[in-house]
């Protein structure tokens, strides 16, 4: 085994980013040795875990980076796996760099997408909003906190599972969005029948045991109602903002108002209201109000927050959800997609770090 690192190779390999941890391989001690002799670059590459799902991509990126170094005619990879003590040291270093990923001083914007009742399209809004934000250059994560009705992996078209490195989980990515869901830990379409303590523990693990990296926005797809998870979120992330989703129907808006009030009771702020299923556009340009009208406006008025979006009924939106192909990516000109993209733009422009200290120290 080679025991030194050629400076030119090290500079080139420092540009290769681990797709899960999202840091350079050289910083993660994944390249313990690399030499260049007679036009041959011999590189020792150590994966964090044996079954690393990104192994082929990492290897290809290493070969490409090393091949760019002047004088390299061939690249030979000596592929292995980190020793347990090296992996433990890496986990400790990552955790030490961010003991509380989403503590009170975090610069990550945390938005819980909530609804008073099910069936209003809350998860569909969450998934498409996440993809729209990621398409605008933001680092976005999604926690599927709807443990009993998990759907985010299907809406984003992935069956990938997190990779475990020590006692940390690396979330998979779909459409540029990092995500985690209880659906990634059950076989097939099995139901999850848990009570409060297990729900709280699961949400806590998704917040603390998943290595999210540097996120601009973390969206949390909440379960409907005002039960255990809503209370747990208020305890774990009291600085989160809440985006309330309702339909135009008065009954749905009344229940949505209750979800917002629970958020306020736990110290969270209500960001605004999104009215989903807001009419079906007709060929003659008129709107068919299948679920009534005015519910979103009324909920926003009573909560004293803005109505941030009105998303029309859309066949493309429904088809995209069924196919795991978000409409904001596949058909951005669709009226529903346009409304969600406009919502993403408005949220992107309202980020405020007033009163928060930046994570820098004077020299």
PAGUBA-639267 format. One record per residue (C-alpha): residue number from 1; residue in one letter; x, y, z. Coordinates in steps of 0.5 Angstrom, whole numbers, plus 500, padded with zeros to 3 digits. Example, Ala and Ser with C-alpha at 12.3 -4.5 7.8 and 13.67 -1.06 7.14 Angstrom:
<sites>
[site 1, A, [525, 491, 516]],
[site 2, S, [527, 498, 514]],
</sites>
This chain:
<sites>
[site 1, X, [500, 500, 500]],
[site 2, X, [502, 507, 498]],
[site 3, X, [504, 511, 504]],
[site 4, X, [505, 518, 502]],
[site 5, X, [500, 524, 498]],
[site 6, X, [503, 527, 492]],
[site 7, X, [501, 535, 493]],
[site 8, X, [499, 535, 485]],
[site 9, X, [494, 529, 486]],
[site 10, X, [492, 532, 493]],
[site 11, X, [490, 539, 490]],
[site 12, X, [486, 535, 485]],
[site 13, X, [483, 530, 489]],
[site 14, X, [481, 536, 494]],
[site 15, X, [475, 538, 489]],
[site 16, X, [472, 531, 489]],
[site 17, X, [466, 532, 494]],
[site 18, X, [463, 526, 498]],
[site 19, X, [455, 526, 495]],
[site 20, X, [452, 524, 502]],
[site 21, X, [457, 528, 507]],
[site 22, X, [458, 533, 502]],
[site 23, X, [465, 535, 504]],
[site 24, X, [472, 534, 500]],
[site 25, X, [474, 527, 500]],
[site 26, X, [481, 529, 503]],
[site 27, X, [478, 533, 509]],
[site 28, X, [474, 526, 510]],
[site 29, X, [480, 522, 511]],
[site 30, X, [478, 518, 505]],
[site 31, X, [484, 519, 501]],
[site 32, X, [490, 516, 506]],
[site 33, X, [495, 515, 500]],
[site 34, X, [496, 517, 493]],
[site 35, X, [503, 517, 489]],
[site 36, X, [505, 519, 482]],
[site 37, X, [510, 515, 479]],
[site 38, X, [512, 514, 471]],
[site 39, X, [505, 517, 469]],
[site 40, X, [501, 512, 474]],
[site 41, X, [497, 515, 479]],
[site 42, X, [496, 510, 485]],
[site 43, X, [491, 512, 490]],
[site 44, X, [488, 509, 496]],
[site 45, X, [481, 510, 497]],
[site 46, X, [477, 508, 503]],
[site 47, X, [470, 509, 503]],
[site 48, X, [466, 510, 510]],
[site 49, X, [462, 504, 510]],
[site 50, X, [463, 497, 505]],
[site 51, X, [456, 498, 502]],
[site 52, X, [456, 505, 500]],
[site 53, X, [451, 507, 495]],
[site 54, X, [455, 512, 492]],
[site 55, X, [462, 508, 491]],
[site 56, X, [461, 508, 484]],
[site 57, X, [460, 515, 483]],
[site 58, X, [466, 517, 488]],
[site 59, X, [471, 512, 484]],
[site 60, X, [469, 515, 478]],
[site 61, X, [470, 522, 480]],
[site 62, X, [477, 520, 483]],
[site 63, X, [479, 518, 477]],
[site 64, X, [477, 524, 473]],
[site 65, X, [480, 529, 478]],
[site 66, X, [487, 525, 478]],
[site 67, X, [487, 524, 470]],
[site 68, X, [487, 532, 470]],
[site 69, X, [493, 532, 473]],
[site 70, X, [499, 534, 468]],
[site 71, X, [503, 527, 467]],
[site 72, X, [498, 522, 469]],
[site 73, X, [497, 517, 464]],
[site 74, X, [493, 512, 468]],
[site 75, X, [490, 512, 475]],
[site 76, X, [489, 506, 479]],
[site 77, X, [485, 505, 485]],
[site 78, X, [486, 501, 491]],
[site 79, X, [479, 501, 494]],
[site 80, X, [478, 499, 501]],
[site 81, X, [474, 501, 507]],
[site 82, X, [475, 505, 513]],
[site 83, X, [478, 502, 519]],
[site 84, X, [473, 503, 525]],
[site 85, X, [477, 507, 529]],
[site 86, X, [478, 512, 523]],
[site 87, X, [470, 512, 522]],
[site 88, X, [469, 513, 529]],
[site 89, X, [474, 519, 529]],
[site 90, X, [470, 522, 523]],
[site 91, X, [463, 521, 526]],
[site 92, X, [466, 525, 532]],
[site 93, X, [469, 530, 528]],
[site 94, X, [463, 532, 524]],
[site 95, X, [458, 532, 530]],
[site 96, X, [463, 536, 534]],
[site 97, X, [463, 541, 528]],
[site 98, X, [455, 542, 529]],
[site 99, X, [453, 539, 536]],
[site 100, X, [446, 542, 535]],
[site 101, X, [444, 542, 527]],
[site 102, X, [438, 546, 528]],
[site 103, X, [439, 550, 535]],
[site 104, X, [436, 557, 537]],
[site 105, X, [442, 560, 533]],
[site 106, X, [442, 556, 527]],
[site 107, X, [442, 560, 520]],
[site 108, X, [437, 554, 517]],
[site 109, X, [430, 556, 516]],
[site 110, X, [426, 551, 519]],
[site 111, X, [419, 551, 516]],
[site 112, X, [413, 546, 518]],
[site 113, X, [408, 545, 513]],
[site 114, X, [402, 543, 517]],
[site 115, X, [394, 542, 516]],
[site 116, X, [388, 541, 521]],
[site 117, X, [386, 535, 517]],
[site 118, X, [388, 530, 512]],
[site 119, X, [387, 530, 504]],
[site 120, X, [388, 538, 503]],
[site 121, X, [395, 536, 499]],
[site 122, X, [400, 538, 505]],
[site 123, X, [405, 533, 503]],
[site 124, X, [404, 535, 495]],
[site 125, X, [405, 542, 497]],
[site 126, X, [411, 540, 501]],
[site 127, X, [415, 536, 496]],
[site 128, X, [414, 541, 490]],
[site 129, X, [416, 547, 494]],
[site 130, X, [422, 543, 496]],
[site 131, X, [424, 542, 489]],
[site 132, X, [422, 549, 487]],
[site 133, X, [427, 552, 492]],
[site 134, X, [432, 547, 491]],
[site 135, X, [432, 549, 483]],
[site 136, X, [433, 556, 485]],
[site 137, X, [440, 554, 488]],
[site 138, X, [438, 553, 496]],
[site 139, X, [440, 547, 500]],
[site 140, X, [434, 544, 502]],
[site 141, X, [432, 538, 506]],
[site 142, X, [425, 535, 508]],
[site 143, X, [423, 531, 514]],
[site 144, X, [417, 527, 513]],
[site 145, X, [414, 527, 520]],
[site 146, X, [407, 524, 518]],
[site 147, X, [409, 517, 521]],
[site 148, X, [403, 514, 520]],
[site 149, X, [401, 517, 513]],
[site 150, X, [408, 518, 510]],
[site 151, X, [408, 519, 503]],
[site 152, X, [414, 524, 501]],
[site 153, X, [419, 518, 498]],
[site 154, X, [413, 516, 493]],
[site 155, X, [412, 524, 492]],
[site 156, X, [419, 525, 490]],
[site 157, X, [420, 518, 486]],
[site 158, X, [425, 515, 491]],
[site 159, X, [426, 508, 494]],
[site 160, X, [433, 510, 497]],
[site 161, X, [435, 509, 504]],
[site 162, X, [439, 513, 509]],
[site 163, X, [447, 510, 509]],
[site 164, X, [449, 509, 516]],
[site 165, X, [456, 512, 518]],
[site 166, X, [457, 510, 525]],
[site 167, X, [451, 512, 529]],
[site 168, X, [449, 518, 524]],
[site 169, X, [445, 517, 518]],
[site 170, X, [446, 520, 511]],
[site 171, X, [440, 522, 508]],
[site 172, X, [439, 520, 500]],
[site 173, X, [437, 526, 495]],
[site 174, X, [432, 526, 490]],
[site 175, X, [431, 532, 485]],
[site 176, X, [436, 536, 489]],
[site 177, X, [433, 535, 496]],
[site 178, X, [435, 531, 502]],
[site 179, X, [430, 527, 505]],
[site 180, X, [428, 522, 511]],
[site 181, X, [422, 519, 512]],
[site 182, X, [420, 513, 516]],
[site 183, X, [418, 510, 510]],
[site 184, X, [425, 508, 508]],
[site 185, X, [425, 504, 514]],
[site 186, X, [419, 499, 513]],
[site 187, X, [418, 494, 508]],
[site 188, X, [414, 495, 502]],
[site 189, X, [407, 499, 504]],
[site 190, X, [407, 497, 511]],
[site 191, X, [403, 501, 516]],
[site 192, X, [406, 504, 523]],
[site 193, X, [402, 504, 529]],
[site 194, X, [406, 508, 534]],
[site 195, X, [404, 512, 540]],
[site 196, X, [406, 519, 543]],
[site 197, X, [413, 517, 546]],
[site 198, X, [415, 513, 539]],
[site 199, X, [413, 519, 535]],
[site 200, X, [417, 524, 539]],
[site 201, X, [423, 519, 539]],
[site 202, X, [423, 518, 531]],
[site 203, X, [422, 526, 530]],
[site 204, X, [428, 527, 535]],
[site 205, X, [432, 522, 531]],
[site 206, X, [431, 525, 524]],
[site 207, X, [433, 532, 527]],
[site 208, X, [439, 530, 531]],
[site 209, X, [442, 523, 528]],
[site 210, X, [441, 525, 521]],
[site 211, X, [447, 529, 518]],
[site 212, X, [444, 534, 514]],
[site 213, X, [450, 538, 512]],
[site 214, X, [449, 546, 511]],
[site 215, X, [442, 547, 509]],
[site 216, X, [439, 553, 507]],
[site 217, X, [431, 551, 508]],
[site 218, X, [429, 545, 512]],
[site 219, X, [421, 543, 511]],
[site 220, X, [418, 539, 515]],
[site 221, X, [411, 535, 513]],
[site 222, X, [407, 535, 519]],
[site 223, X, [401, 530, 520]],
[site 224, X, [394, 533, 520]],
[site 225, X, [391, 535, 526]],
[site 226, X, [394, 538, 533]],
[site 227, X, [397, 531, 536]],
[site 228, X, [403, 529, 539]],
[site 229, X, [408, 530, 533]],
[site 230, X, [405, 538, 533]],
[site 231, X, [407, 538, 540]],
[site 232, X, [414, 535, 540]],
[site 233, X, [416, 539, 534]],
[site 234, X, [414, 545, 538]],
[site 235, X, [419, 542, 544]],
[site 236, X, [424, 540, 539]],
[site 237, X, [424, 546, 534]],
[site 238, X, [420, 552, 538]],
[site 239, X, [424, 557, 533]],
[site 240, X, [420, 554, 527]],
[site 241, X, [416, 557, 522]],
[site 242, X, [409, 554, 520]],
[site 243, X, [406, 554, 513]],
[site 244, X, [398, 552, 514]],
[site 245, X, [395, 549, 508]],
[site 246, X, [388, 549, 507]],
[site 247, X, [383, 548, 502]],
[site 248, X, [377, 553, 500]],
[site 249, X, [372, 550, 504]],
[site 250, X, [370, 553, 510]],
[site 251, X, [370, 547, 514]],
[site 252, X, [377, 545, 512]],
[site 253, X, [379, 553, 514]],
[site 254, X, [376, 552, 521]],
[site 255, X, [380, 546, 522]],
[site 256, X, [387, 549, 519]],
[site 257, X, [386, 555, 524]],
[site 258, X, [386, 550, 530]],
[site 259, X, [393, 547, 527]],
[site 260, X, [396, 554, 527]],
[site 261, X, [394, 556, 534]],
[site 262, X, [397, 550, 537]],
[site 263, X, [404, 552, 533]],
[site 264, X, [403, 559, 537]],
[site 265, X, [402, 556, 543]],
[site 266, X, [408, 552, 543]],
[site 267, X, [412, 559, 541]],
[site 268, X, [412, 558, 534]],
[site 269, X, [410, 563, 529]],
[site 270, X, [405, 562, 523]],
[site 271, X, [408, 564, 516]],
[site 272, X, [402, 564, 512]],
[site 273, X, [397, 560, 509]],
[site 274, X, [397, 556, 503]],
[site 275, X, [390, 555, 499]],
[site 276, X, [390, 549, 495]],
[site 277, X, [385, 546, 490]],
[site 278, X, [383, 553, 489]],
[site 279, X, [378, 552, 483]],
[site 280, X, [379, 548, 477]],
[site 281, X, [381, 552, 470]],
[site 282, X, [376, 551, 465]],
[site 283, X, [377, 551, 457]],
[site 284, X, [373, 558, 457]],
[site 285, X, [377, 561, 462]],
[site 286, X, [372, 561, 468]],
[site 287, X, [374, 557, 474]],
[site 288, X, [370, 551, 477]],
[site 289, X, [370, 552, 485]],
[site 290, X, [369, 545, 486]],
[site 291, X, [371, 546, 494]],
[site 292, X, [368, 552, 495]],
[site 293, X, [372, 559, 495]],
[site 294, X, [374, 564, 500]],
[site 295, X, [377, 559, 506]],
[site 296, X, [384, 561, 505]],
[site 297, X, [383, 568, 505]],
[site 298, X, [378, 567, 511]],
[site 299, X, [383, 563, 515]],
[site 300, X, [389, 568, 513]],
[site 301, X, [384, 574, 516]],
[site 302, X, [383, 570, 522]],
[site 303, X, [390, 568, 524]],
[site 304, X, [392, 575, 522]],
[site 305, X, [398, 573, 517]],
[site 306, X, [398, 573, 509]],
[site 307, X, [395, 568, 504]],
[site 308, X, [402, 566, 501]],
[site 309, X, [399, 562, 495]],
[site 310, X, [393, 560, 491]],
[site 311, X, [394, 553, 488]],
[site 312, X, [389, 551, 483]],
[site 313, X, [387, 544, 482]],
[site 314, X, [391, 541, 477]],
[site 315, X, [391, 534, 473]],
[site 316, X, [399, 535, 472]],
[site 317, X, [400, 536, 479]],
[site 318, X, [396, 529, 481]],
[site 319, X, [400, 525, 476]],
[site 320, X, [406, 528, 478]],
[site 321, X, [405, 526, 485]],
[site 322, X, [403, 519, 483]],
[site 323, X, [409, 518, 478]],
[site 324, X, [414, 521, 483]],
[site 325, X, [416, 527, 478]],
[site 326, X, [414, 533, 481]],
[site 327, X, [410, 538, 477]],
[site 328, X, [415, 544, 478]],
[site 329, X, [420, 540, 475]],
[site 330, X, [416, 537, 470]],
[site 331, X, [411, 542, 467]],
[site 332, X, [413, 549, 470]],
[site 333, X, [408, 552, 466]],
[site 334, X, [402, 548, 469]],
[site 335, X, [398, 553, 473]],
[site 336, X, [399, 549, 480]],
[site 337, X, [406, 549, 478]],
[site 338, X, [407, 556, 477]],
[site 339, X, [403, 558, 484]],
[site 340, X, [408, 553, 488]],
[site 341, X, [414, 556, 484]],
[site 342, X, [412, 563, 486]],
[site 343, X, [411, 561, 493]],
[site 344, X, [418, 559, 493]],
[site 345, X, [420, 565, 490]],
[site 346, X, [417, 569, 496]],
[site 347, X, [419, 565, 501]],
[site 348, X, [426, 565, 498]],
[site 349, X, [426, 573, 499]],
[site 350, X, [423, 573, 506]],
[site 351, X, [429, 570, 510]],
[site 352, X, [431, 574, 515]],
[site 353, X, [437, 573, 520]],
[site 354, X, [436, 579, 524]],
[site 355, X, [438, 579, 531]],
[site 356, X, [442, 572, 530]],
[site 357, X, [450, 572, 530]],
[site 358, X, [454, 569, 524]],
[site 359, X, [458, 563, 525]],
[site 360, X, [465, 567, 525]],
[site 361, X, [470, 569, 530]],
[site 362, X, [474, 576, 530]],
[site 363, X, [481, 574, 528]],
</sites>
